[in-house]
Amino acid sequence: MRFSTSWLPEKDRLDIWREEFGHRFVRLDFEPLESSPLHYDTTFLNLGDIIIAKGEISAISCARTKSMLNDGNSDIVLLIQEDEWMYAEQGRHGQSVSVGEGLVRRSDEAGRTLLRPGKFLTLNLPVEKLTDRVADIDRLGMTVIRDGDEALGLLAGYCKAIMALGDGGSASARSVMSKHVLDLASLAIGANRDAWVVAQNRGVRGARRVAAISAIRRNASRPGFRIGELAQELKVSESYLRKLFAEVSQTFSSLLLEARLVMARDKLIDARFDGLQISQIAFESGFGDVSYFNRTFYRRFEMTPSDARKR
């Protein structure tokens, strides 16, 4: 689901944003902090018990007031501000959070977070799902996860990648994603020993595989892209990558070929690229041989590149 204040009538924008969206949906008390135009544009992905939100905002305050605490919401909230710092208050305590760091809050405690304009990523995690994973969760209050934490970086990258799928895929896929997110969030917050072992063999591997596939798609147009460069970019070994791909019955070569074929197909069916010859599209998609491109394209899509363009 996506929500944007730009869709609301200007004269009622603030009231609808605060009352209908803030109080009823995300259960927060919103206030703009600057005189600049209000901007809140966020996409939400529901993985069952977990909700991931990613968006852009103007400067705002979001608070859980004492009057809201009887609504039954006890989620653990993990907020990552990607562009600017933020400041959080809980009781008499305050914390500044820099770019790339994560703020952990409990929804069953009153508090306020002040956000500068920029991009953010938020996870709402059910406390009952974290109880068996996080050490001393009952004592968990407002916590800052510092920049450079590997689990936090993997978690942020994984969430962005699965949100790019749109609806999260099938129910079974969303279930797997939910477990991966919980694994990574537990590591970032402070997993107990048993949860740490499970997360290393499940969530961490899943997140690294997703990061590897995303990097392959990002570099697919480079004709000489090799697995060694991918390993160097992700700071892992080539053998580790091969094992990750083998777990889903894939190889680096098969994933790279698929990324190039999809890139070419998308250009062939896009009217903006009608002026390009098919051979040029093949070369720009990372293929060095047009005959090989034609054969593999037909094998993958059961049509020729010319047929794809006509359709």
C-alpha positions as CSV (number, residue, x, y, z in Angstrom):
1,M,0.0,0.0,0.0
2,R,1.2,3.5,-0.7
3,F,0.1,6.7,0.9
4,S,1.0,10.2,-0.1
5,T,-0.1,13.6,1.3
6,S,0.0,14.9,-2.3
7,W,-3.2,13.0,-3.0
8,L,-5.1,15.0,-0.3
9,P,-6.9,18.3,-0.8
10,E,-4.6,21.1,0.4
11,K,-7.1,22.7,2.7
12,D,-7.7,19.4,4.6
13,R,-4.3,17.8,4.1
14,L,-2.9,18.3,7.6
15,D,-6.1,17.2,9.4
16,I,-6.5,14.0,7.3
17,W,-2.8,13.1,7.5
18,R,-2.9,13.5,11.3
19,E,-6.3,12.1,12.2
20,E,-7.1,9.5,9.6
21,F,-3.7,8.3,8.6
22,G,-1.6,9.0,11.7
23,H,-4.0,8.1,14.5
24,R,-6.0,5.4,12.8
25,F,-3.5,3.6,10.6
26,V,0.1,4.0,12.0
27,R,-1.1,4.9,15.5
28,L,1.2,7.9,15.9
29,D,0.7,11.6,16.6
30,F,2.1,13.5,13.7
31,E,3.1,17.2,13.6
32,P,5.0,19.1,10.9
33,L,8.1,20.8,12.2
34,E,8.8,23.4,9.6
35,S,6.8,26.0,7.6
36,S,7.8,24.3,4.3
37,P,5.1,22.3,2.5
38,L,4.0,19.1,4.2
39,H,5.4,16.0,2.4
40,Y,4.8,12.4,3.4
41,D,5.0,9.7,0.7
42,T,5.4,6.1,2.0
43,T,5.0,2.6,0.7
44,F,4.0,-0.2,3.1
45,L,4.7,-3.9,2.7
46,N,2.8,-6.4,4.9
47,L,4.5,-9.7,5.5
48,G,1.8,-10.9,7.9
49,D,3.0,-9.9,11.4
50,I,5.7,-7.6,10.1
51,I,5.1,-4.3,8.3
52,I,7.9,-2.6,6.4
53,A,7.6,1.1,5.4
54,K,9.9,3.0,3.1
55,G,9.4,6.6,2.0
56,E,10.3,10.3,2.0
57,I,9.2,13.0,4.4
58,S,9.4,16.6,5.2
59,A,10.5,17.5,8.8
60,I,8.0,16.0,11.2
61,S,7.5,14.9,14.8
62,C,6.0,11.4,15.4
63,A,5.0,10.5,18.9
64,R,3.4,7.8,20.9
65,T,1.5,9.8,23.5
66,K,0.3,8.4,26.9
67,S,-3.3,8.4,25.7
68,M,-2.3,6.1,22.8
69,L,-0.8,3.4,25.0
70,N,-4.1,1.6,25.7
71,D,-4.6,0.7,22.0
72,G,-2.9,-2.7,22.4
73,N,0.0,-2.0,20.1
74,S,3.2,-3.4,21.7
75,D,5.3,-3.6,18.5
76,I,9.1,-3.1,18.5
77,V,9.8,-0.4,16.0
78,L,13.1,-0.1,14.1
79,L,13.6,3.2,12.3
80,I,16.5,3.9,9.9
81,Q,16.9,7.5,8.7
82,E,18.8,7.3,5.4
83,D,19.6,11.0,4.6
84,E,19.6,13.1,7.8
85,W,20.0,12.7,11.6
86,M,17.0,12.3,13.9
87,Y,16.5,12.9,17.6
88,A,14.4,10.6,19.9
89,E,13.0,11.3,23.3
90,Q,11.7,8.8,25.9
91,G,10.9,10.1,29.3
92,R,13.9,12.2,30.4
93,H,16.3,10.5,28.0
94,G,17.2,11.7,24.5
95,Q,19.3,10.2,21.7
96,S,20.7,11.6,18.5
97,V,20.7,9.2,15.6
98,S,23.0,9.8,12.7
99,V,22.6,8.7,9.0
100,G,22.8,5.0,8.6
101,E,22.1,4.2,12.2
102,G,19.0,2.5,13.6
103,L,16.6,3.6,16.4
104,V,14.8,0.8,18.3
105,R,11.7,1.9,20.2
106,R,8.8,0.1,22.0
107,S,5.3,1.1,21.0
108,D,4.0,0.4,24.6
109,E,6.1,3.3,26.0
110,A,5.5,7.0,25.4
111,G,8.1,8.8,23.4
112,R,8.7,11.2,20.4
113,T,11.0,11.1,17.4
114,L,12.0,14.3,15.5
115,L,12.9,13.6,11.9
116,R,14.7,15.9,9.4
117,P,13.5,15.8,5.7
118,G,14.7,12.8,3.8
119,K,14.3,9.1,3.2
120,F,13.6,6.5,5.9
121,L,12.9,2.8,6.4
122,T,10.8,1.5,9.3
123,L,10.0,-2.0,10.5
124,N,7.2,-2.8,12.9
125,L,8.1,-6.1,14.6
126,P,5.7,-8.0,16.9
127,V,7.3,-8.3,20.3
128,E,6.0,-11.9,20.8
129,K,8.0,-12.9,17.7
130,L,11.2,-11.4,19.1
131,T,10.8,-12.7,22.7
132,D,12.6,-16.0,21.9
133,R,15.2,-14.3,19.7
134,V,16.4,-11.3,21.6
135,A,18.3,-11.4,24.9
136,D,16.5,-9.6,27.8
137,I,13.8,-8.2,25.5
138,D,11.7,-7.1,28.6
139,R,14.5,-4.7,29.5
140,L,14.7,-3.4,26.0
141,G,14.0,0.4,25.9
142,M,15.2,3.0,23.5
143,T,18.3,1.8,21.8
144,V,20.6,3.1,19.0
145,I,22.2,0.7,16.6
146,R,25.4,2.4,15.4
147,D,26.5,2.8,11.8
148,G,28.6,-0.1,10.5
149,D,26.6,-2.8,12.1
150,E,26.6,-5.6,9.6
151,A,23.2,-7.0,10.5
152,L,21.6,-3.6,10.2
153,G,23.1,-3.1,6.8
154,L,22.0,-6.5,5.6
155,L,18.5,-5.9,7.0
156,A,18.1,-2.5,5.3
157,G,19.3,-3.9,1.9
158,Y,17.1,-6.9,2.2
159,C,14.0,-4.9,3.0
160,K,14.6,-2.6,0.0
161,A,15.1,-5.5,-2.3
162,I,11.9,-7.3,-1.3
163,M,9.9,-4.1,-1.4
164,A,10.9,-3.8,-5.0
165,L,8.9,-7.0,-5.7
166,G,5.7,-5.0,-5.1
167,D,3.3,-7.4,-3.3
168,G,6.0,-9.5,-1.8
169,G,5.2,-12.5,-3.9
170,S,3.3,-15.7,-2.8
171,A,2.2,-16.4,0.7
172,S,5.0,-18.9,1.1
173,A,7.6,-16.4,-0.2
174,R,6.3,-13.8,2.3
175,S,6.6,-16.3,5.1
176,V,10.3,-16.9,4.2
177,M,10.9,-13.2,4.0
178,S,9.3,-12.6,7.4
179,K,11.7,-15.2,9.0
180,H,14.7,-13.6,7.3
181,V,13.6,-10.1,8.5
182,L,13.2,-11.4,12.1
183,D,16.6,-13.1,12.0
184,L,18.4,-10.0,10.8
185,A,16.5,-7.6,13.2
186,S,17.3,-9.9,16.1
187,L,21.0,-9.8,15.2
188,A,20.9,-6.0,15.0
189,I,19.1,-5.6,18.3
190,G,20.9,-8.3,20.2
191,A,20.1,-11.9,19.5
192,N,20.5,-14.7,22.1
193,R,22.9,-17.5,21.4
194,D,20.3,-19.9,19.8
195,A,18.8,-17.2,17.6
196,W,22.2,-16.1,16.5
197,V,23.1,-19.5,15.2
198,V,19.7,-19.8,13.3
199,A,20.1,-16.3,11.9
200,Q,23.6,-17.0,10.5
201,N,22.3,-20.0,8.6
202,R,19.0,-18.5,7.5
203,G,18.5,-14.8,7.5
204,V,22.1,-13.8,6.9
205,R,22.5,-16.2,4.0
206,G,19.1,-15.1,2.5
207,A,20.0,-11.4,2.7
208,R,23.4,-12.0,1.2
209,R,21.9,-14.0,-1.7
210,V,19.4,-11.2,-2.3
211,A,22.2,-8.6,-2.2
212,A,24.2,-10.7,-4.7
213,I,21.3,-11.1,-7.1
214,S,20.6,-7.3,-6.9
215,A,24.3,-6.6,-7.6
216,I,24.2,-9.0,-10.6
217,R,21.2,-7.1,-12.1
218,R,22.9,-3.8,-11.4
219,N,26.0,-4.9,-13.3
220,A,24.4,-7.1,-16.0
221,S,25.0,-4.6,-18.8
222,R,28.8,-4.9,-18.3
223,P,30.1,-7.5,-20.8
224,G,33.0,-8.5,-18.7
225,F,31.3,-8.8,-15.3
226,R,32.7,-11.8,-13.4
227,I,31.9,-13.5,-10.2
228,G,35.3,-12.3,-8.7
229,E,34.1,-8.7,-9.1
230,L,30.8,-9.6,-7.4
231,A,32.6,-11.2,-4.5
232,Q,34.9,-8.2,-4.1
233,E,31.9,-5.8,-4.1
234,L,30.1,-7.9,-1.4
235,K,33.3,-8.6,0.6
236,V,32.8,-12.4,0.5
237,S,34.6,-15.2,-1.2
238,E,33.7,-16.7,-4.6
239,S,33.1,-20.1,-3.1
240,Y,30.7,-18.6,-0.6
241,L,28.7,-17.1,-3.5
242,R,28.6,-20.3,-5.4
243,K,27.2,-22.1,-2.3
244,L,24.6,-19.4,-1.9
245,F,23.4,-19.8,-5.5
246,A,23.5,-23.6,-5.4
247,E,21.1,-23.5,-2.4
248,V,18.4,-22.2,-4.8
249,S,19.6,-24.3,-7.8
250,Q,21.3,-21.4,-9.5
251,T,24.7,-20.4,-10.7
252,F,26.3,-17.0,-11.2
253,S,26.2,-17.6,-15.0
254,S,22.5,-18.5,-15.0
255,L,21.6,-15.5,-12.9
256,L,23.7,-13.1,-15.0
257,L,22.1,-14.5,-18.2
258,E,18.6,-14.1,-16.8
259,A,19.3,-10.5,-15.8
260,R,20.6,-9.7,-19.3
261,L,17.7,-11.3,-21.0
262,V,15.1,-9.6,-18.9
263,M,16.9,-6.2,-19.4
264,A,16.8,-6.8,-23.2
265,R,13.2,-7.9,-23.1
266,D,12.1,-4.9,-21.2
267,K,13.7,-2.6,-23.7
268,L,12.2,-4.4,-26.7
269,I,8.7,-4.0,-25.4
270,D,9.2,-0.3,-24.4
271,A,8.3,2.2,-27.1
272,R,11.0,4.6,-25.8
273,F,13.6,2.3,-27.3
274,D,11.9,1.8,-30.7
275,G,14.8,3.8,-32.3
276,L,17.4,1.2,-31.3
277,Q,18.3,-1.7,-33.4
278,I,17.8,-5.2,-31.8
279,S,21.6,-5.8,-32.0
280,Q,22.2,-2.5,-30.2
281,I,19.8,-3.5,-27.4
282,A,21.7,-6.9,-27.2
283,F,25.0,-5.2,-26.8
284,E,23.7,-2.6,-24.3
285,S,22.3,-5.5,-22.2
286,G,25.7,-7.1,-21.9
287,F,25.7,-9.6,-24.8
288,G,28.8,-9.8,-27.0
289,D,27.3,-12.1,-29.7
290,V,24.0,-11.4,-31.4
291,S,23.5,-15.0,-32.5
292,Y,23.9,-16.2,-29.0
293,F,21.5,-13.5,-27.8
294,N,18.8,-14.6,-30.3
295,R,19.1,-18.3,-29.3
296,T,19.0,-17.7,-25.6
297,F,16.2,-15.1,-25.9
298,Y,14.0,-17.6,-27.9
299,R,14.8,-20.4,-25.4
300,R,13.8,-18.2,-22.4
301,F,10.7,-16.4,-23.8
302,E,9.6,-18.7,-26.6
303,M,9.6,-15.8,-29.1
304,T,12.2,-14.1,-31.1
305,P,13.4,-10.6,-30.2
306,S,11.6,-9.3,-33.3
307,D,8.4,-10.9,-32.1
308,A,8.8,-9.3,-28.7
309,R,9.1,-5.9,-30.2
310,K,6.1,-6.4,-32.4
311,R,4.0,-7.5,-29.5
